[in-house]
Amino acid sequence: MKIFHLALTGALSTAAIFAQTSTEPKDAKVFDPAAIDRAADPCTDFYQYACGTWLKNNPIPADQASWGRFSELNERNRLILRDILEAAAAAKTRDADTQKIGDYYSSCLDQKAIDAKGLKPLQGELDKIDAMKTTQDLAPVLAHLHRLGVNVLFNISSGQDFKDSTAVIGNADQGGLGLPERDFYFRDDERSVATRKEYVAHLTRMLKLMGVAQAQAEKQAADVMALETAMAKVSADVTARRDPSSLYHMMTLSKFEGLDDSFSWSKYFAVLKAPKMDNINVVEPDFFKGQEALMKSQPLPVWKTYLKLHLVSSQAQLLPQAFDTEVFNFQGTFLAGQKEQKARWKRCVRATDGDLGEALGKAYVEKTFGADGKARTLEMVKKIEIAMGQDLKQLTWMTPATTKKAEEKLAAITNKIGYPDKWRDYSALEIKAGDAMGNSLRANEFEVNRQLQKIGKPVDRLEWQMTPPTINAYYDPQMNNINFPAGILQPPFFSKTADDAENMGAIGAIIGHELTHGFDDEGRQFDAKGNLDDWWTEADAKAFEGKADCLVQEYSAFVVGKGVHLNGKLTLGENTADNGGTRLAYMALENILAGKTLPNVAGFTTAQRFFLAFGQDWCENNTPEVEQLQAQTDPHAINRDRANGVVQNMPEFQKAFGCTVGKPMVAAKACRVW
């Protein structure tokens, strides 16, 4: 995963954290022989071989749309977090952060109190929308909703300046769609047509819950669908937005405001309370040009309905059960195929982590992640960086001058492991027991304001974009760093008791994946300091595109669901990273072993266990709906294709398992970038 800063995404001493040691479940494994389907042929379908028995024994729970090894760890983490939150809620003596996480969680859990309040907690906000007299009143109302974290029409946020990575600027971007991506409004396949129909029906049901009569609700829902379709027409699609150079258009504030001079920008910025800006990055200028036509053509009542629907939907979890269920039925069941809503305590754990993640994260790292785990992870990162340096020297498609710049960028990468060095200060955020909706809205406003107030200030290079319990990782091209939260540095991805073959295959491939993002078709556009500056020559770019096209064609041939092909261009960056990262991890393992072999485990050699640990990272059952949704919107390939797509390009895998030419896991034309 890579992060571009274009949208909104009390201190405990480090000595106290380092005093802890991480604890791992006794039965947790990085490489699990019991997961293997020994009836399968690894050279025909490696994913089935590595994961087949696990897939058979781990059906998707009713409250999930997918279930994989990430899910297993997520459930384990969630139990740890629940214990922390329940203790925080019950404690009689609490510090400020413990009070906040405890009261936030307990208030979120109290469905009975939430049901009793009905729509009253949002009534003041709904009244503000209803009080609008003309479209000129939209500006302050939109600004207020944006401060509350409601995704309507567009968004204004902060981010690093692409051309000056030391500075934080304002960004103006498209937004406000209710369907997952703009093309959902236009595709004419059967599923897309059915999705639009169901979305209008969902909006109708939401309006009825809000007290609108059936006939009026149907008309209002159709009007909102027409408005969002018009918004989608002037929005960029997800594939086009992969190119960072297309997302940077610095303008004076007055020129930006001139893109839609029918909108009262002075009123908007007054209510938004953003710092004064002379210039702003307009991510999608065509969207704001199109916005002017929307302002002039769409009646005020339609805007009111649109704003109210998005406000209520955004806070449905903290409204009476009927609202929560309706939003889940569309987003969870229809779009993703999830049969049942997750237990409320699970969703409240997630909400607390989302709104108070670093207050909760302090307690989490004390329980799960110690100095020994951090030290070993850092050592693995260093080994993989050495392998990357070796790989750069071996590349034949990169010109010598560009190779030198790549080596300079590699040397400049910094590594953030486990948790922040400086914890976030939540003292300005008020959390009240029994006020679930108020806590959520105040937390949203706290975070939006925190982000906005960065504008005009130096970049904080110590800040994290993920909370410590998060089971994920990312490379940040503007910071030129890789970030591994403590949440993912646990079995089945990493274990202090696993040997190098297993750890390198599992977490090592993920580390390598993130590392390569600094040098792919997007990362190459940012230099060692994180500035937007394409440091490749035209010859390098042409050679890379030839190598990359092999991956585009390979992954575009993979089919999911009802004949839906993966989008090889959309997934190019992640596919390149999967292939390159696994290769780098294997090179690092070879460097560590220096010609030696580790003892066989369960009859598997060192090399076989490396690849099996890699493949088992991706063991996952998915609903057909979520696979199709992912294929259309996600820059990552489906997990089975992530595993098979990599190994069919690796001679090292084919040697390890004795795969011969002609087998499906031996690509006729192997793709390789790194």
N, C-alpha and C positions, 0 to 999 in steps of 0.2 A: 504494500500500500504506500502511496505517496500523497503528501498533503500540499496543496497550494493554499495560501492564505487569502482567499477571496470571499469567505463568508464565515459567519459565526458557527463555529464548531462548539491562624494561630500556629505557632511553630513548635515542632518537637525536635530536639537536638539530634543530629546524626549519630552522636555517640550512643544515644538511647536505642536507635535503630540497629546500629552495628552490634550492639550487645546481644541481639536476638539471633537465634539460629532457625533456619527454615525447617518446616516439618512436612514430610511427604507421606501420603497414604501408603500403607504397607503393601497393598496389592496393586499399586499403580505402576505401569510399565511404560517404557519408551518403545521398545520393540516387544510385541506380544505374539508369540508363536501360536497361541490359541485363536488368533484372529484370522489365520491363513486358511484358505480353501485349498487343501492339498489335492483335490480332484481337478483343479484348474491348472492350466499350463501357463507359467509366467511369461512365456514367449508369445503366447496368443493374446492373453488379456492380463497384464500384470496387475491391474487394479483389482480384478476379481480374485486373483491369486493372493494378493497381499491382504485383502479386506473381506473376502467372500464370506467366511464364517462369522466375522464381526457383523457384517451387513445382515446376515440371516438372523443372528441372535439379538439384534438391536433395532427392532422396528421403530418407526416414528411414534413417539408418544402423542396422545390426542391433543396435548396443549402445545405442540410444536409443528412447524411447517417443514422442518428438516431436523435430522439428528445425526451428529457426527462426533468425532473425538474432541473437537472444539466444544461441542455441546456438553459432553461429559465433564470436561474441566469447568465449563461455565456453571454447571449445576453444583459442582463441588465448591467452587468459589462463592456461589450464591448462598450456600449453607453457612460458610464461614462469615459472610457479611451479615446474614440474618442473626447469627449469634451475637455479633458485635452490636447490631442495632437494637436487638431485644434487651441486651444488657444496658445499653445507653438509655433506652426508654424507661427502664425500671430503676436505674441508679438514683439514690437519694442525694448523693453529692456528685455534682458534675461540673466539669470545666465548660467553657463557652461552646467549644466545638462539639463536645459530647451532648450537651443540651440540644444543640441544633439538629444533629443527626437523629437523636432519639425522638424528639418531638415531631420532626418532619415525618419520620417513618410511622410512628404511632398514629398520627393524624391521617396519613394516607390509608392506613389499614382500616379506619373506622367507617366502613361502608354504611352502617346504620345512620350515623350522623350526617354523612354526605347525602344519603337519600332523603333525609328529613328536610334538608335545606333546599332541595329542588334546584331551580335555576337562579335562586336569589343571590348566590355569591357572584354571579356574572351579570346580574341585572343592571348594575350601574354602567357596565361597559356596553351592554346592549342598548341602554337608554342613550348613551353618547352617540351611537350609530344612528338611532332613530331620530335624534334631534337635528341631524343635518338638513339644511334647507335648500342648498344648491351644491353643485359639484365642486364649487370653491371650498366648501367645508370638508371635502375629502382629505385635504392635505394634513390638517392637524389630527384628524381621526386616524389616518393611516400611520402617522408618526407615533401616536399613542399606542396603537396596536403593535407596531414594530418594537417599541420599548418593552411590550409584554411578550415578545418572542413569537408573535403570530405571523405566519408566512403569507402575506397578502401583497399582490401586484408586483412589488420589487423589494429589494433590500439594500440598505446602506450599512456598511460594516467597516472594520479596519483590517489592515493587512500590511505585510512588508512591501515596500516599493520594489517592484521587479527590477528597476534600474539602479536602486540604491538600497542594498539589503540592510543598511544600518538604520533606515528610517521607516516609520509607520505612517501610512497614508490612509485616506478614505477610499472605499470601493463602492461603486454603484452597480448593481447586477439585477438581472431578471429574476423572477420568482413567481410565487402565488398560484401555481397549478395544483389541482387536487388529485390528478392522476400521476403515476410515477414519473412520466417523462413526456416531452412534448409530442413525440410521434404516436403516443397512445390515442391522441385526438384525431389521427389521420389514417392510420393503417386500415386496410380494408379486408384483412383476413377475418375468419369467423370469430376467433377469440377476441380480437380487438373490437369488433362490432358489438359483441355481447358485453364486453367490458364497459363500453360507453353507455349502453342501455342500462346496465346494472348500476352504473354510477349515478345516472339521473334518478333511478328508482331509489337509490340510497339517499340522495339529497332530498327527495320527496319525503321519505320516512323521517329524516332528521327534522325537516320543517314541521311535520305533523307533531313530532315530540315537542317542538318549540311552541305549539299551540296554533299552527296555521291549518285552516280547513283543507280537505283533500284536493278539491279542484284548484284552489289557489296555490297549494303547495306544488302540484304538478306543473303549473305554469311557471312559478318562480324557479323551480329546479331546472326546467328547460331553458329559462333565460340565463341562469348562472352557467349552464353548460355552454350556451352560445357565447357568453362573455369569455369563459376560459378558453374556448376554441379560438376566439379572436386573439387572445393573449398568446396562445401556443403558436399561432401563425407568425408572430414577430419574435419568437424565442428561438435560440440556437439549439440544435440537437446535441445529445450527449457525446456523440463521436467527434463533432466539430470542436467541442470544448476540451478535447485532449491536448490541443496545441496551445501551450502557454503564450506564445507570441500573439495569438489571436485574442487574448484576454487582457491586453494592455493597451489602453487608449487614454493617456493623460490629457485632461482638459482643464481649462480654467473653470471655476465654479459657475461663472456667468455663462460660458459657452455650454456647459452641461445643462444648465437650467433652460437654455434656449432650445434644446432638443424637444422640450415639451413646455412651451411658454404659456399654455393654458392651465398649468398646474401651479398652485401657490407655494412655490418652493420656500419662500421666506417664512411662511407659517409652518411648513413642514419642519424645517431645521430648527425653528424656535422651540417646537414641542419635543423634537428628538433630543435636543440638548447635546448635540455633538460639538466638539471643539471647532473653533473657526477654521475654515479651510479656504485657501486661495485656489487650490487645484484638487482634482479628484480623478481617480482611475475609473473610467466608464467601461466596464467589462464587456457589455454588449450594447454599443450605441444604437444599433437598429431596433432594439427592444424599446428604448426610450423615445426614439422617433415614432415608433408605432403606438406608443402609449398615448401620444397626443390625440391621435384619431380615436382611440378608445374613450378618452375623456369627453370628446365631443359627440360621440355616437351613442354611448351607453347611457340610458336613463338613470337618474339617481336611485329610484327604487331597486333597480337591479344591483347597483353597487352596494346598497344597504343589505340586501339578501346575501350577496357574496361575502361581505365582511362578517356578517353574523354567523353564517355557516362555518367559515374557517375559524372564527374565534371559538365557537362551541365545539367543533371537532377537535381543535388543538387541546382542549381541556376536558375531553369526554371522560377520561379515567377518573376525574374528580367531580363528576356530575352523577346524578342518579343512574342506577344500573342500566336502565333502558338506553340511555345515550351511549354508555360504555359498550354495551352489547352490540348496538347498531354499527358503531364504528368498527368494532372487531369483526362483525359479520362481513363487512365489505373488505376491509384492509387485510384481515387475517384469513378468513375463510375463502372468500371469493378470489382475491388476488393471489393468495399464497397457499391455499388448500389446507390451512390449519383447522382441525376439527373442533378444538375447544380452546377457550380463553385460558391463559396461564393463571395459576392461583394468585390471588391478590397479593399475598406476601411477596411473591417473586417479582411482580410488577412494581411493588413499592420499594423493594431493594434496588431495582434498576433505576427508579425515579430518584431515590436518594443519592445513588452514585452519580446520576446525571447532574443533579443540582448542587450537591455538596461533596463532590468526588474526592477532593484532596483532604477534607476533614475526615471522611470515612477512610480514605486511603492510608492515612497515618496509622490508624489502628490495624488495618489489613496487613501492611508490610511488617509490622511487629510480629504478627502471627505466622507469616508465610515465607518471608524472604530475608535471609541473613547475609552477612558479609561473605561467607564462603560461596554461596550461590552467585553473588555479584562478581566475585573475583574470578570464578571459573568461566562465567559468561564472557567477561571482558577478555580473558585469555583466548577463548574461542574466536571472538571477533577479531582479535589481532592476528590469529593464524589465518583467518579467511581473508583479511586485508593483505597479508603477505602473498597469499595465493592469487589475489586479484592483481597485485603488482607483477607477479610472474606471468600471468595471463596476458596482461597488456604488452609485455615485452615480446610475446609469441605471436601476437596478432599480425596477420599479413595484409589485412584490408585497411588498417589505419596508418596514415602517413606519420613519419617520424616526429614532425613538429607537433602534431596533434597528440601523439602518444605521450610526449613530454608534458603537455598540458594536462592530459588525463592523469598522469602520475602525480602532478602537482595537486590536482583536485583530490585524488585519493589520499595524499598525505595530509590534506587539510580537513578531512572528515573527522568530526568528533562523535563520540559514542555516549549515549545516555542510557543507563541501565537501571531498571527497577523502579525508581521513584525520584521526585524532584529533590534537588539540593536545598531549595527554598520552598516552603509550603505556602499555599494561598491563604490570605487573610480574609475571613468571612465576617469580621466584626461589624461591617456596615449592613449586613443582611439580617433582618428580623424574622425569626421563626417562632410561631406561636402554637402551643398545644391546642388541638381541636380546630385549627383553621387550615384545612388541607388545601383548599383553593387559593386562599390568600398566600400561603407559603409558596405554592407553585408560581403564582404570578410575581410575587416579590423576588423569588429566586431568578426567574426569567429576566426581570428588569435589572437585577443586580448584575447578571452576566452580560446582558446587552450593553449596559452602561460601562461595565469594566472594559469591554472590548472597544467601545467608542472612545473612551478616554485615553486610549493608547495613541490616537491620532496626533501626530506632531511630536511624539516623544521617541527616544531611542528604542530600538528593538531590545526586548528582554530575552536573551539567549538561553536563560535558565528555565524558561517556561515550557511546560509540556502541553501537548494537544490531546492527550489521553490520560485517563485517571489510572492510578497504580493497579487496581484490580482488573483492568481491561485485558481481555485475551486477544491481543492483536499486536501489531508492530507497524512502524512506518519510517520511511525516509522522507526528510524534509529538504527539498532542493534549495529553498531560500536560506535555510540555516546550514545546509550541507552537513546534516547529522543524521544518524540512525538512532531510533528510539525503541527500546524494548521494555514495556511495563512489567512489573513483577508478576502480573496476572498470567502471562503466557510462559513464564520461566519456571514451569512446573510440569510433572508428568501429565500427558504422554509426550510432551515436546522437549522436556529437559529434566534430567535427574542427576543429582550428585553421585548416585550409586551406579549409574549407567556408564559403560565404557565409551571411548571416543567414537567407535564405529556407529553406535546408536545415537549418541548426542549429535554427532556431525550430520547424520542422515536426517534427523528430525529437526532440531532447532537450528543446526548449522546451515541446512538448505534454506531456511527462512531468513537467517542472518545474511547469507549470500544474496538471496532474493532482494532484500532491502538495499544492500550495498550496490547492486548493479543499477538500481534506479537512478543513481547519480550520473549514469553514463548512457542511458537509453535515448530514444527519440525525443523525450521530453526533458530528461535530466541534462542532456548535453547542451541544452539552451541556457543553462545556468552555470556560471563559472565557479571557481573555488571559493569565492567570497559570497556566493549566492545571488549574484546579479544576473539579470537576463542578458546574456551575451553569448551567442552561439560561437563556441570556440573550435568548431570543426571547419575544415575546408570543404569546398564544394565536392572535391573528390572523396573525402571521408563520408559525406552525407550520401553520395550516390552509391558508394560501396555498402554502407550500412543498409540503405533502402533495399538493395539487392538481397542482402542476407535476411533482412527483416521480412521481405515479401515471402520468403520460404515459410516463415512462421504464420504469416497471414493466411496463406493458402492451406497450410496444414490444419490450423484450428478452424478455419471457415468450413472445412469438410466435416467437422464433428456435428452430429445432429442430436437434439434433445426433444423430449415431448413429442408433439404431433408434427414432426417434420420441420421443426424450427432449427435453423443452423446457427451456430455460434457466429458472432461478428468478429472476424479475425482482426479487423482494423481497430475496433473498440478495445479488444483484449490484448493488443500487441505488446504494450508496455509490461503487463503482468506476465504474459507468456514468455517474453524475453527474459524477464527476471526469474521466473521459475526454472527455465532451462539453464541460464547462466549461473544462478545461485546454487543449484544442485551440483553443477560442474565444479564451481569454486570450493564448495564444501568437500567434495571428493578429493580435489587437489590438496586441500588443507589436511585431510586425513592421511593421504599418502605422505605428505611432508612430516607429519607427526610420527607415523610408523617407520619411516625411513627404511623401507624394505622388509620390515618385520610383519608378522601377522598376529592377530589376537586369537585366543582360543575360540574354537567353534562353540556356538550356543544353540542347543536344540537341533544340532546337525547342520547349522548354517554357518558359512564362512564369514570372515570380516566384511568382504565386499557385499555379500548377499544381505547381511544384516544392515549395512548402510542403506541399501536401496529399499529394504523392507520397512525400515524405520521411516524413510522418506515417504514411501507409499502409504503407510498407515497414518501419517499426518492427515491424509485426505479422506479416510474412511467416512462415508456419510450417506445416509438415506434421505432422499428429497421427495416431496410431493411433485407430481407433474406440473402443477401450477407454479410452484416456486422455481423449478428449473426453467420453465418458459419465461417467467418474469426476469430471472437472472440473465438469461441469454439475450434479452432485449435491452437491459438497463445496466448491467454490471460489467466493469472493466476486467473482472476475473472470470476465467473459464469455469465450467462445471467441474467439480472436484475429480470425477473419474477421468476427465480429459486433461486436467492438470497433471495427474500422475502418469497416465499413459502417454500423453503428449511429450513429456520430458524423456522418459526412458527409451522411447523408440528412436530418439536422436543421440543416444549415448552408447558408444562402443563398449565403455566400461561396464555398463549394465549387461549388454549382450554377452560379453566375456564371462561375467560372474554367473550367469544362468545358462550358458551354453546355447544361446539363441542363434539359429542359422539363418542365412539369407532366405527371404521369402516368407518368414514368419511375420505376423502383424506388428510385433514389437521391434522389428528391424526395418526402419524406414528405408524405402528405396532411394529416397533423396533426403539424407539427414540434414536437419537445419542446425546451424550453429552461428551465434553472434559472438558470445564470450566463451 
